[in-house]
Structures are given as C-alpha cells and as structure tokens.
Amino acid sequence: MTVTNDANGVFTVSFTQIIDKKPFFDCKISVELNKSKITSIYGNWFVRIDDSAASQSTLESVPGLLVKFSAQNPDLSECEIVKLQSGYAADENESGIFHKQTTIIPVLEITMSDNSRYYIDARSN
C-alpha cells in the first residue's frame, strides 16, 4: 500500500497485490479521496483461482536481462538505471478491458533516472 498527497489536498491510496513476496505490477487498485469523500476508484485486481495447472518458468539472470534490455533500447544509453525490482505482470497493458482469465509472467521492473519504467519478461527462452 502507498499513500500520496497532491498540492490540492487529494490523497491517493494504492493497493498492489503481492505474490510470493513480489509485487504484481498490473494488479493495483487506487482510491482518490479529498477531505470529505472518495472521488474515484480505478485499477485492475485479479484473484488466483487454480494453481494446479501453473507451470514453473526458468528465469534469466538479472545481468542477462540487463544486456537484453540495453541491446533492445539503444536510445536509452544516456539514461541511468536507478532501481531494479522483480515482480509479476499480466503482460496486457490495455486498460478498461475485462479479462475473465489472464496469465501472469515473472518480470524485472527497470526504473530509469527520468522515472520511466520498463518491464522485461524474466523467463529464459
């Protein structure tokens, strides 16, 4: 859970689902509220229903993922990586689309010095 406050006194409380002690980046609900009421709720939340069919993926090493990331993004050579975080993602960034089911994948979140974030599939090929 994170809490932020903007210059107008609007608070945003965000809840991110945790799986195996790692964040599920695409599974987050945010609630905005002012001094007297909730003004909006938005995000995506998934519920785990069956783990019996889950497959285990072999993961790429972090240095290997960083080499792949730098090779695929030569335009970012002037930026600096300021944070790395392992987690999960649904690999579907279209908001507003109902998903009856989705599959999550292990990812490495890379945060750059300009605060941009990139999510790299951490599975080895």
OpenMM code with the backbone's topology and positions (N, CA, C; nanometers):
from openmm import Vec3, app, unit

residues = "MET THR VAL THR ASN ASP ALA ASN GLY VAL PHE THR VAL SER PHE THR GLN ILE ILE ASP LYS LYS PRO PHE PHE ASP CYS LYS ILE SER VAL GLU LEU ASN LYS SER LYS ILE THR SER ILE TYR GLY ASN TRP PHE VAL ARG ILE ASP ASP SER ALA ALA SER GLN SER THR LEU GLU SER VAL PRO GLY LEU LEU VAL LYS PHE SER ALA GLN ASN PRO ASP LEU SER GLU CYS GLU ILE VAL LYS LEU GLN SER GLY TYR ALA ALA ASP GLU ASN GLU SER GLY ILE PHE HIS LYS GLN THR THR ILE ILE PRO VAL LEU GLU ILE THR MET SER ASP ASN SER ARG TYR TYR ILE ASP ALA ARG SER ASN".split()
positions = [
    Vec3(0.0837, -0.1169, 0.0000),
    Vec3(0.0000, 0.0000, 0.0000),
    Vec3(0.0888, 0.1240, 0.0000),
    Vec3(0.0521, 0.2215, -0.0834),
    Vec3(0.1212, 0.3503, -0.0838),
    Vec3(0.0179, 0.4614, -0.0729),
    Vec3(0.0590, 0.5717, -0.0121),
    Vec3(-0.0280, 0.6881, 0.0032),
    Vec3(0.0464, 0.8098, -0.0491),
    Vec3(-0.0199, 0.8870, -0.1362),
    Vec3(0.0380, 1.0117, -0.1856),
    Vec3(-0.0636, 1.1238, -0.1649),
    Vec3(-0.0140, 1.2469, -0.1636),
    Vec3(-0.0976, 1.3650, -0.1441),
    Vec3(-0.0520, 1.4699, -0.2440),
    Vec3(-0.1457, 1.5212, -0.3254),
    Vec3(-0.1067, 1.6245, -0.4211),
    Vec3(-0.1207, 1.7634, -0.3592),
    Vec3(-0.0868, 1.8664, -0.4335),
    Vec3(-0.0890, 2.0046, -0.3843),
    Vec3(-0.2297, 2.0542, -0.3526),
    Vec3(-0.3330, 1.9873, -0.4040),
    Vec3(-0.4719, 2.0287, -0.3804),
    Vec3(-0.5373, 1.9557, -0.2636),
    Vec3(-0.4603, 1.8747, -0.1916),
    Vec3(-0.5151, 1.8017, -0.0777),
    Vec3(-0.5872, 1.6739, -0.1140),
    Vec3(-0.5664, 1.6247, -0.2359),
    Vec3(-0.6272, 1.4981, -0.2774),
    Vec3(-0.5294, 1.3855, -0.2452),
    Vec3(-0.5773, 1.2893, -0.1676),
    Vec3(-0.4966, 1.1735, -0.1310),
    Vec3(-0.5258, 1.0599, -0.2271),
    Vec3(-0.4217, 0.9841, -0.2614),
    Vec3(-0.4383, 0.8625, -0.3402),
    Vec3(-0.3785, 0.7477, -0.2602),
    Vec3(-0.4606, 0.6480, -0.2339),
    Vec3(-0.4169, 0.5282, -0.1641),
    Vec3(-0.4185, 0.4158, -0.2666),
    Vec3(-0.3031, 0.3513, -0.2870),
    Vec3(-0.2918, 0.2453, -0.3874),
    Vec3(-0.2570, 0.1135, -0.3203),
    Vec3(-0.3249, 0.0086, -0.3636),
    Vec3(-0.3014, -0.1265, -0.3137),
    Vec3(-0.2495, -0.2111, -0.4286),
    Vec3(-0.1343, -0.2751, -0.4104),
    Vec3(-0.0762, -0.3627, -0.5118),
    Vec3(-0.0756, -0.5048, -0.4568),
    Vec3(-0.1249, -0.5997, -0.5370),
    Vec3(-0.1261, -0.7390, -0.4939),
    Vec3(0.0164, -0.7922, -0.4851),
    Vec3(0.0423, -0.8765, -0.3874),
    Vec3(0.1735, -0.9380, -0.3663),
    Vec3(0.1607, -1.0876, -0.3904),
    Vec3(0.2520, -1.1428, -0.4690),
    Vec3(0.2569, -1.2871, -0.4944),
    Vec3(0.3984, -1.3331, -0.4635),
    Vec3(0.4121, -1.4317, -0.3779),
    Vec3(0.5443, -1.4836, -0.3399),
    Vec3(0.6375, -1.3709, -0.2946),
    Vec3(0.5833, -1.2758, -0.2179),
    Vec3(0.6579, -1.1617, -0.1634),
    Vec3(0.7104, -1.0664, -0.2704),
    Vec3(0.6504, -1.0706, -0.3906),
    Vec3(0.6875, -0.9815, -0.5005),
    Vec3(0.5622, -0.9121, -0.5521),
    Vec3(0.5748, -0.7865, -0.5977),
    Vec3(0.4562, -0.7154, -0.6455),
    Vec3(0.4071, -0.7674, -0.7802),
    Vec3(0.2764, -0.7693, -0.7961),
    Vec3(0.2104, -0.7983, -0.9230),
    Vec3(0.1781, -0.6615, -0.9810),
    Vec3(0.2662, -0.6091, -1.0664),
    Vec3(0.2622, -0.4716, -1.1131),
    Vec3(0.1307, -0.4331, -1.1809),
    Vec3(0.0661, -0.5269, -1.2499),
    Vec3(-0.0585, -0.4979, -1.3218),
    Vec3(-0.1831, -0.5187, -1.2357),
    Vec3(-0.1662, -0.5507, -1.1093),
    Vec3(-0.2788, -0.5779, -1.0205),
    Vec3(-0.2770, -0.4743, -0.9085),
    Vec3(-0.3389, -0.3602, -0.9372),
    Vec3(-0.3318, -0.2475, -0.8450),
    Vec3(-0.4636, -0.1705, -0.8490),
    Vec3(-0.5136, -0.1360, -0.7329),
    Vec3(-0.6339, -0.0536, -0.7191),
    Vec3(-0.5926, 0.0762, -0.6508),
    Vec3(-0.6356, 0.1895, -0.7061),
    Vec3(-0.6076, 0.3199, -0.6467),
    Vec3(-0.7390, 0.3872, -0.6098),
    Vec3(-0.7398, 0.4491, -0.4926),
    Vec3(-0.8566, 0.5195, -0.4426),
    Vec3(-0.8162, 0.6647, -0.4175),
    Vec3(-0.8876, 0.7578, -0.4801),
    Vec3(-0.8612, 0.9001, -0.4577),
    Vec3(-0.9679, 0.9555, -0.3645),
    Vec3(-0.9253, 1.0346, -0.2673),
    Vec3(-1.0198, 1.0947, -0.1758),
    Vec3(-0.9744, 1.2341, -0.1363),
    Vec3(-1.0739, 1.3190, -0.1122),
    Vec3(-1.0427, 1.4513, -0.0616),
    Vec3(-1.0790, 1.4529, 0.0863),
    Vec3(-1.0971, 1.5679, 0.1445),
    Vec3(-1.1221, 1.5768, 0.2890),
    Vec3(-1.2528, 1.5124, 0.3326),
    Vec3(-1.3500, 1.5027, 0.2420),
    Vec3(-1.4816, 1.4561, 0.2855),
    Vec3(-1.5330, 1.3293, 0.2185),
    Vec3(-1.4749, 1.2901, 0.1023),
    Vec3(-1.5329, 1.1745, 0.0336),
    Vec3(-1.4336, 1.1107, -0.0639),
    Vec3(-1.4666, 0.9892, -0.1042),
    Vec3(-1.3927, 0.9200, -0.2096),
    Vec3(-1.4380, 0.9797, -0.3423),
    Vec3(-1.3418, 1.0200, -0.4263),
    Vec3(-1.3776, 1.0815, -0.5542),
    Vec3(-1.3617, 0.9858, -0.6717),
    Vec3(-1.2747, 0.8844, -0.6595),
    Vec3(-1.2633, 0.7858, -0.7676),
    Vec3(-1.1909, 0.6613, -0.7188),
    Vec3(-1.2216, 0.5518, -0.7867),
    Vec3(-1.1548, 0.4229, -0.7650),
    Vec3(-1.1245, 0.3681, -0.9028),
    Vec3(-0.9989, 0.3248, -0.9256),
    Vec3(-0.9627, 0.2715, -1.0564),
    Vec3(-0.8507, 0.1688, -1.0430),
    Vec3(-0.8380, 0.0858, -1.1446),
    Vec3(-0.7315, -0.0135, -1.1488),
    Vec3(-0.7820, -0.1495, -1.1904),
    Vec3(-0.6977, -0.2491, -1.1719),
    Vec3(-0.7286, -0.3890, -1.2036),
    Vec3(-0.6935, -0.4745, -1.0832),
    Vec3(-0.7770, -0.5733, -1.0547),
    Vec3(-0.7491, -0.6658, -0.9463),
    Vec3(-0.7850, -0.8050, -0.9934),
    Vec3(-0.6912, -0.8969, -0.9830),
    Vec3(-0.7126, -1.0354, -1.0242),
    Vec3(-0.7117, -1.1248, -0.9015),
    Vec3(-0.7873, -1.2336, -0.9079),
    Vec3(-0.7949, -1.3293, -0.7982),
    Vec3(-0.7431, -1.4628, -0.8482),
    Vec3(-0.6528, -1.5217, -0.7724),
    Vec3(-0.5968, -1.6526, -0.8071),
    Vec3(-0.7025, -1.7587, -0.7812),
    Vec3(-0.7327, -1.8405, -0.8842),
    Vec3(-0.8373, -1.9402, -0.8656),
    Vec3(-0.7869, -2.0838, -0.8676),
    Vec3(-0.6803, -2.1138, -0.9424),
    Vec3(-0.6344, -2.2522, -0.9513),
    Vec3(-0.4853, -2.2539, -0.9795),
    Vec3(-0.4091, -2.3060, -0.8872),
    Vec3(-0.2645, -2.3144, -0.9058),
    Vec3(-0.2200, -2.4493, -0.9592),
    Vec3(-0.3110, -2.5459, -0.9680),
    Vec3(-0.2704, -2.6818, -1.0051),
    Vec3(-0.2164, -2.6894, -1.1479),
    Vec3(-0.2625, -2.6017, -1.2363),
    Vec3(-0.2172, -2.6052, -1.3753),
    Vec3(-0.0998, -2.5110, -1.4005),
    Vec3(-0.0532, -2.4431, -1.2962),
    Vec3(0.0544, -2.3455, -1.3137),
    Vec3(0.1846, -2.4152, -1.3503),
    Vec3(0.2554, -2.3563, -1.4434),
    Vec3(0.3842, -2.4123, -1.4816),
    Vec3(0.4950, -2.3249, -1.4241),
    Vec3(0.6064, -2.3865, -1.3965),
    Vec3(0.7217, -2.3149, -1.3437),
    Vec3(0.8109, -2.2739, -1.4601),
    Vec3(0.8517, -2.1480, -1.4598),
    Vec3(0.9387, -2.0967, -1.5653),
    Vec3(1.0822, -2.0922, -1.5149),
    Vec3(1.1756, -2.1182, -1.6047),
    Vec3(1.3159, -2.0963, -1.5746),
    Vec3(1.3431, -1.9489, -1.5995),
    Vec3(1.4103, -1.8830, -1.5033),
    Vec3(1.4315, -1.7397, -1.5137),
    Vec3(1.5708, -1.7067, -1.5658),
    Vec3(1.5776, -1.5993, -1.6431),
    Vec3(1.7041, -1.5439, -1.6928),
    Vec3(1.7724, -1.4722, -1.5767),
    Vec3(1.9028, -1.4655, -1.5785),
    Vec3(1.9757, -1.3918, -1.4751),
    Vec3(1.9533, -1.2420, -1.4937),
    Vec3(1.9656, -1.1662, -1.3851),
    Vec3(1.9478, -1.0210, -1.3933),
    Vec3(2.0512, -0.9597, -1.4889),
    Vec3(2.1803, -0.9959, -1.4819),
    Vec3(2.2742, -0.9395, -1.5805),
    Vec3(2.2348, -0.9717, -1.7248),
    Vec3(2.1857, -1.0933, -1.7481),
    Vec3(2.1407, -1.1302, -1.8826),
    Vec3(2.0236, -1.0461, -1.9285),
    Vec3(1.9287, -1.0183, -1.8361),
    Vec3(1.8135, -0.9335, -1.8689),
    Vec3(1.8569, -0.7909, -1.8990),
    Vec3(1.9555, -0.7406, -1.8249),
    Vec3(2.0037, -0.6046, -1.8479),
    Vec3(2.0752, -0.5923, -1.9820),
    Vec3(2.1492, -0.6955, -2.0208),
    Vec3(2.2151, -0.6946, -2.1519),
    Vec3(2.1090, -0.6932, -2.2620),
    Vec3(2.0056, -0.7786, -2.2473),
    Vec3(1.8973, -0.7820, -2.3462),
    Vec3(1.8259, -0.6469, -2.3529),
    Vec3(1.7987, -0.5880, -2.2369),
    Vec3(1.7308, -0.4579, -2.2302),
    Vec3(1.8128, -0.3497, -2.3000),
    Vec3(1.9428, -0.3438, -2.2735),
    Vec3(2.0264, -0.2392, -2.3347),
    Vec3(2.0394, -0.2600, -2.4854),
    Vec3(2.0438, -0.3852, -2.5305),
    Vec3(2.0527, -0.4125, -2.6742),
    Vec3(1.9237, -0.3731, -2.7463),
    Vec3(1.8086, -0.3892, -2.6793),
    Vec3(1.6796, -0.3575, -2.7410),
    Vec3(1.6428, -0.2097, -2.7289),
    Vec3(1.7161, -0.1344, -2.6470),
    Vec3(1.6823, 0.0063, -2.6230),
    Vec3(1.8061, 0.0956, -2.6333),
    Vec3(1.8705, 0.1015, -2.7495),
    Vec3(1.9921, 0.1828, -2.7616),
    Vec3(1.9671, 0.3324, -2.7403),
    Vec3(1.8430, 0.3768, -2.7590),
    Vec3(1.8105, 0.5185, -2.7381),
    Vec3(1.8161, 0.5584, -2.5909),
    Vec3(1.8252, 0.4614, -2.5001),
    Vec3(1.8310, 0.4912, -2.3571),
    Vec3(1.9741, 0.4929, -2.3037),
    Vec3(2.0716, 0.4950, -2.3930),
    Vec3(2.2117, 0.4861, -2.3498),
    Vec3(2.2542, 0.6038, -2.2631),
    Vec3(2.1861, 0.7165, -2.2726),
    Vec3(2.2207, 0.8341, -2.1915),
    Vec3(2.1507, 0.8333, -2.0553),
    Vec3(2.0513, 0.7476, -2.0375),
    Vec3(1.9789, 0.7403, -1.9102),
    Vec3(2.0491, 0.6440, -1.8155),
    Vec3(2.0209, 0.6598, -1.6884),
    Vec3(2.0810, 0.5747, -1.5862),
    Vec3(1.9711, 0.4907, -1.5221),
    Vec3(2.0005, 0.3640, -1.4959),
    Vec3(1.9090, 0.2774, -1.4229),
    Vec3(1.9238, 0.3104, -1.2748),
    Vec3(1.8119, 0.3430, -1.2102),
    Vec3(1.8187, 0.3799, -1.0683),
    Vec3(1.7568, 0.2747, -0.9766),
    Vec3(1.6776, 0.1818, -1.0337),
    Vec3(1.6144, 0.0802, -0.9491),
    Vec3(1.5782, -0.0426, -1.0317),
    Vec3(1.5973, -0.1588, -0.9718),
    Vec3(1.5541, -0.2856, -1.0295),
    Vec3(1.4648, -0.3543, -0.9278),
    Vec3(1.3532, -0.4135, -0.9751),
    Vec3(1.2655, -0.4850, -0.8846),
    Vec3(1.2027, -0.6032, -0.9569),
    Vec3(1.2141, -0.7214, -0.8972),
    Vec3(1.1499, -0.8409, -0.9518),
    Vec3(1.0037, -0.8412, -0.9118),
    Vec3(0.9195, -0.8903, -1.0014),
    Vec3(0.7773, -0.8991, -0.9711),
    Vec3(0.7049, -0.9760, -1.0791),
    Vec3(0.5768, -0.9484, -1.0941),
    Vec3(0.4932, -1.0170, -1.1921),
    Vec3(0.4122, -0.9156, -1.2710),
    Vec3(0.3712, -0.9540, -1.3906),
    Vec3(0.2859, -0.8696, -1.4735),
    Vec3(0.1946, -0.9589, -1.5564),
    Vec3(0.0828, -0.9017, -1.5998),
    Vec3(-0.0115, -0.9749, -1.6841),
    Vec3(0.0256, -0.9625, -1.8303),
    Vec3(0.1191, -0.8737, -1.8622),
    Vec3(0.1662, -0.8521, -1.9983),
    Vec3(0.0534, -0.8075, -2.0918),
    Vec3(-0.0440, -0.7382, -2.0360),
    Vec3(-0.1557, -0.6835, -2.1132),
    Vec3(-0.1822, -0.5442, -2.0587),
    Vec3(-0.1310, -0.4420, -2.1225),
    Vec3(-0.1400, -0.3078, -2.0679),
    Vec3(-0.2592, -0.2274, -2.1192),
    Vec3(-0.3568, -0.2921, -2.1779),
    Vec3(-0.4752, -0.2210, -2.2243),
    Vec3(-0.5711, -0.2046, -2.1073),
    Vec3(-0.5953, -0.0820, -2.0657),
    Vec3(-0.6864, -0.0610, -1.9537),
    Vec3(-0.8304, -0.0600, -2.0034),
    Vec3(-0.9201, -0.0910, -1.9147),
    Vec3(-1.0616, -0.0879, -1.9471),
    Vec3(-1.1116, -0.2138, -2.0168),
    Vec3(-1.0281, -0.3165, -2.0288),
    Vec3(-1.0694, -0.4394, -2.0952),
    Vec3(-1.0922, -0.5465, -1.9897),
    Vec3(-1.2107, -0.6068, -1.9917),
    Vec3(-1.2432, -0.7112, -1.8962),
    Vec3(-1.1703, -0.8401, -1.9329),
    Vec3(-1.1070, -0.9007, -1.8345),
    Vec3(-1.0387, -1.0286, -1.8535),
    Vec3(-1.1035, -1.1306, -1.7617),
    Vec3(-1.1614, -1.2340, -1.8214),
    Vec3(-1.2138, -1.3409, -1.7375),
    Vec3(-1.0976, -1.4175, -1.6764),
    Vec3(-0.9913, -1.4389, -1.7553),
    Vec3(-0.8718, -1.5054, -1.7064),
    Vec3(-0.7504, -1.4391, -1.7688),
    Vec3(-0.6397, -1.4449, -1.6997),
    Vec3(-0.5139, -1.3954, -1.7536),
    Vec3(-0.4014, -1.4798, -1.6964),
    Vec3(-0.2877, -1.4740, -1.7581),
    Vec3(-0.1703, -1.5461, -1.7106),
    Vec3(-0.0657, -1.4439, -1.6720),
    Vec3(-0.0093, -1.4604, -1.5545),
    Vec3(0.0953, -1.3678, -1.5131),
    Vec3(0.2323, -1.4254, -1.5473),
    Vec3(0.3268, -1.3360, -1.5707),
    Vec3(0.4627, -1.3786, -1.6022),
    Vec3(0.5602, -1.3080, -1.5080),
    Vec3(0.6724, -1.3712, -1.4790),
    Vec3(0.7739, -1.3039, -1.3981),
    Vec3(0.8419, -1.1958, -1.4822),
    Vec3(0.8626, -1.0773, -1.4224),
    Vec3(0.9243, -0.9659, -1.4935),
    Vec3(1.0270, -0.8978, -1.4037),
    Vec3(1.1127, -0.8204, -1.4684),
    Vec3(1.2050, -0.7316, -1.3992),
    Vec3(1.1601, -0.5902, -1.4320),
    Vec3(1.1264, -0.5123, -1.3281),
    Vec3(1.0904, -0.3723, -1.3483),
    Vec3(1.2184, -0.2905, -1.3419),
    Vec3(1.2431, -0.2117, -1.4467),
    Vec3(1.3617, -0.1272, -1.4546),
    Vec3(1.3140, 0.0175, -1.4490),
    Vec3(1.3593, 0.0911, -1.3465),
    Vec3(1.3248, 0.2324, -1.3333),
    Vec3(1.4459, 0.3144, -1.3743),
    Vec3(1.4226, 0.4087, -1.4649),
    Vec3(1.5305, 0.4924, -1.5180),
    Vec3(1.5381, 0.6245, -1.4419),
    Vec3(1.6457, 0.6989, -1.4643),
    Vec3(1.6676, 0.8267, -1.3960),
    Vec3(1.5606, 0.9300, -1.4296),
    Vec3(1.4909, 0.9148, -1.5420),
    Vec3(1.3818, 1.0076, -1.5765),
    Vec3(1.2460, 0.9578, -1.5239),
    Vec3(1.2488, 0.8590, -1.4349),
    Vec3(1.1311, 0.7963, -1.3724),
    Vec3(1.0479, 0.7109, -1.4671),
    Vec3(1.0941, 0.6868, -1.5892),
    Vec3(1.0230, 0.5941, -1.6773),
    Vec3(1.0486, 0.4521, -1.6257),
    Vec3(0.9506, 0.3636, -1.6516),
    Vec3(0.9620, 0.2252, -1.6063),
    Vec3(0.9441, 0.1315, -1.7249),
    Vec3(1.0234, 0.0263, -1.7236),
    Vec3(1.0172, -0.0761, -1.8273),
    Vec3(1.0034, -0.2108, -1.7588),
    Vec3(0.9256, -0.3003, -1.8220),
    Vec3(0.9029, -0.4332, -1.7670),
    Vec3(0.9560, -0.5348, -1.8665),
    Vec3(1.0542, -0.6123, -1.8225),
    Vec3(1.1223, -0.7089, -1.9086),
    Vec3(1.0799, -0.8495, -1.8664),
    Vec3(1.0325, -0.9284, -1.9616),
    Vec3(0.9977, -1.0679, -1.9363),
    Vec3(1.1217, -1.1389, -1.8828),
    Vec3(1.1135, -1.1947, -1.7622),
    Vec3(1.2288, -1.2557, -1.6976),
    Vec3(1.2446, -1.4041, -1.7283),
    Vec3(1.1549, -1.4593, -1.8087),
    Vec3(1.1670, -1.6020, -1.8418),
    Vec3(1.2800, -1.6216, -1.9422),
    Vec3(1.3551, -1.7295, -1.9246),
    Vec3(1.4567, -1.7598, -2.0243),
    Vec3(1.3898, -1.8276, -2.1425),
    Vec3(1.4460, -1.8100, -2.2603),
    Vec3(1.3824, -1.8623, -2.3821),
    Vec3(1.4048, -2.0076, -2.3990),
] * unit.nanometer
topology = app.Topology()
chain = topology.addChain("A")
for resn in residues:
    res = topology.addResidue(resn, chain)
    for name in ("N", "CA", "C"):
        topology.addAtom(name, app.Element.getBySymbol(name[0]), res)
